[in-house]
Amino acid sequence: MKANEMRKGMVIRFEGNVFKILEATHRTPGNLRAFVQVKMRNVMTGLSTEQRFRSEDDVEKVYLDTKTMQYLYHDAEGYHFMDTDSYDQFALADDVLGDTMSFIIAESTVTMDWFEGKPVGIEIPPSVDLKVVETAPGIKGATASAQKKPAKLETGLVVQVPSFINEGEVIRIGTESADYLGRATS
């Protein structure tokens, strides 16, 4: 594929390594040639890098295998998952998953990406519903445009929420930027 077709979430092979694209921005500066600025993470080492591609450069797209896994628990080895078909258990280090696990609660099912027989990461939905476990009391009559306050969620993630949100409520969070999207609907 051409470099200008790269999108967030795609996996490519570059200089012999396999990278997952975190951000891809197409730029056309004035009268200069267009290019694509890409922020990507090596799926094997977990190291992030930025690279600039000319729009017409050829890029090799890589397809990952996926398996349905259940998130079990976290300890010093990392995050532990179980294959829901074979019941095999795998651990992924904290640095491989980064902050994606702050959106996943224990016992939930996730889609895990595999490359050449090794687990390399998980896919998370664009938004998740999480319970507020700690926040200042809600203010009666507060509107959505009022002041924001910090709220700690059941995964330990702290996000800014409107002042009318109370402890025990389930709210929807956008996983791309950890923003409050609204109350979760049943």
Residue pairs with C-beta under 8 A, 6 or more apart in sequence:
1 58
1 59
1 61
2 55
2 56
2 57
2 58
2 59
3 35
3 36
3 53
3 54
3 55
3 56
3 57
3 58
3 59
4 26
4 34
4 36
4 55
4 56
5 59
6 12
6 21
6 24
6 36
6 38
6 53
6 59
7 21
7 24
8 21
8 22
8 23
8 24
9 20
9 21
9 123
10 20
10 21
10 24
10 61
11 18
11 19
11 20
11 21
11 43
11 61
11 62
11 63
11 64
11 113
11 115
12 18
12 19
12 21
12 40
12 59
12 60
12 61
12 62
13 19
13 60
13 62
14 40
14 51
14 59
14 60
17 42
17 44
18 42
18 43
18 44
18 62
18 115
18 120
19 40
19 41
19 42
19 43
19 49
20 40
20 41
20 43
20 113
20 120
20 121
21 38
21 39
21 40
22 39
22 40
22 41
22 48
23 37
23 38
23 39
24 36
24 37
24 38
24 39
25 36
25 37
25 38
26 34
26 35
26 36
26 55
27 34
27 35
27 36
27 37
28 34
33 54
33 55
34 54
34 55
35 52
35 53
35 54
35 55
36 52
36 53
36 54
36 55
37 50
37 51
37 52
38 50
38 51
38 52
38 53
39 48
39 49
39 50
40 48
40 49
40 50
40 51
41 47
41 48
41 49
42 48
42 49
43 64
43 113
43 115
43 120
43 121
44 115
44 118
44 120
46 93
46 95
46 96
46 98
53 59
62 115
64 113
64 114
64 115
64 120
65 113
65 114
65 115
66 111
66 112
66 113
66 114
66 123
67 83
67 85
67 111
67 112
67 114
68 83
68 84
68 85
68 109
68 110
68 111
68 112
69 81
69 82
69 83
69 84
69 90
69 109
69 110
69 111
69 112
69 122
70 81
70 82
70 84
70 107
70 108
70 109
70 110
71 79
71 80
71 81
71 101
71 104
71 105
71 106
71 107
71 108
71 109
71 110
72 80
72 81
72 82
72 89
72 106
72 107
73 79
73 80
73 106
74 80
74 101
77 91
77 93
78 91
78 92
78 93
78 94
78 96
78 97
79 91
79 92
79 94
79 97
79 101
80 89
80 90
80 91
81 89
81 90
81 91
81 92
81 110
81 112
81 119
82 88
82 89
82 90
83 89
83 90
84 109
90 112
90 119
92 119
92 121
92 122
96 120
96 121
97 121
97 122
100 121
100 122
100 124
100 175
101 155
102 155
102 156
102 157
102 178
103 124
103 128
103 130
103 155
103 157
103 173
103 175
104 110
104 122
104 124
104 128
104 155
105 130
105 154
105 155
110 122
110 123
110 124
111 122
111 123
112 119
112 121
112 122
112 123
113 119
113 120
113 121
113 122
113 123
114 120
124 175
125 175
126 174
126 175
126 176
127 172
127 173
127 174
127 175
127 181
128 172
128 173
128 175
129 170
129 171
129 172
129 173
129 184
130 153
130 154
130 155
130 157
130 170
130 171
130 173
131 153
131 154
131 168
131 169
131 170
131 171
132 151
132 152
132 153
132 161
132 165
132 166
132 167
132 168
132 169
132 170
132 171
133 152
133 153
133 154
133 167
134 151
134 152
134 167
135 149
135 150
135 151
135 152
135 161
135 165
135 166
135 167
136 149
136 163
137 166
138 163
138 164
138 165
138 166
139 146
139 163
139 164
142 162
142 163
142 164
143 162
143 164
144 162
144 164
146 162
146 163
146 164
147 162
147 163
148 160
148 161
148 162
148 163
148 180
149 160
149 161
149 162
149 163
149 165
150 158
150 159
150 160
150 161
151 158
151 159
151 160
151 161
151 165
151 171
152 158
153 159
153 171
153 173
157 173
157 178
159 173
159 178
159 179
159 180
160 180
161 171
161 180
162 180
165 171
165 180
165 183
169 183
170 183
170 184
171 180
171 181
171 182
171 183
171 184
172 180
172 181
172 182
172 183
172 184
173 179
173 180
173 181
174 181
